[in-house]
Amino acid sequence: MVKITKNFIFNFGKHKGELATDVLKKDFQYILWCYKNIDWVEVSPELLNEARYKADTLKQHSHQTQSRCSYDDGNWDYAHEHDEGDLGFYGY
């Protein structure tokens, strides 16, 4: 079992040789992916919570930026382009 903490240096995968805190900053989805998909990896609660927070923040921002409205036949129509599956495949 490999435990990924903030001071962990990845010795596998696309971020091999990188510090976990750096990966969290630039590719937090990878932390969530490791948690969900690699059975021999354990992610520290602190790191996992930070990655989840970033995912939730991104999801909220996505809701705000992908909403649009249009005026058709004298009525305002509010449409949301957000797909609930955007971040769901990480399964956090």
C-alpha positions, -999 to 999 in steps of 0.1 A, spaced: 0 0 0 13 34 -10 0 64 11 -1 97 -7 4 126 16 13 162 9 50 154 11 47 123 -11 68 123 -43 50 103 -70 70 73 -81 45 62 -107 22 76 -134 21 107 -154 33 128 -124 63 106 -116 89 126 -97 65 154 -87 55 164 -52 19 157 -43 12 193 -33 24 205 -68 1 179 -84 -28 191 -62 -23 226 -75 -21 218 -112 -40 185 -116 -61 178 -85 -82 155 -106 -53 131 -107 -54 128 -69 -91 119 -71 -84 95 -99 -57 77 -79 -80 75 -50 -108 59 -70 -89 37 -94 -57 24 -78 -64 -2 -51 -29 -1 -37 -30 37 -32 -43 54 0 -47 92 -2 -44 110 31 -77 126 43 -61 160 43 -50 158 6 -83 141 -4 -104 168 12 -84 195 -6 -88 178 -39 -126 173 -33 -129 210 -24 -112 220 -56 -135 197 -76 -166 212 -58 -154 247 -65 -148 239 -101 -183 223 -103 -199 254 -88 -180 277 -112 -191 255 -141 -227 260 -131 -222 298 -131 -203 301 -163 -223 276 -184 -257 290 -177 -273 311 -204 -307 325 -212 -325 334 -244 -356 353 -254 -379 333 -276 -416 340 -284 -418 367 -258 -405 344 -230 -372 341 -212 -358 306 -214 -330 297 -190 -309 268 -201 -281 250 -183 -254 232 -203 -239 216 -172 -238 178 -173 -240 162 -139 -214 137 -150 -187 163 -155 -167 154 -124 -187 124 -113 -165 98 -129 -139 105 -102 -165 90 -78 -153 110 -48 
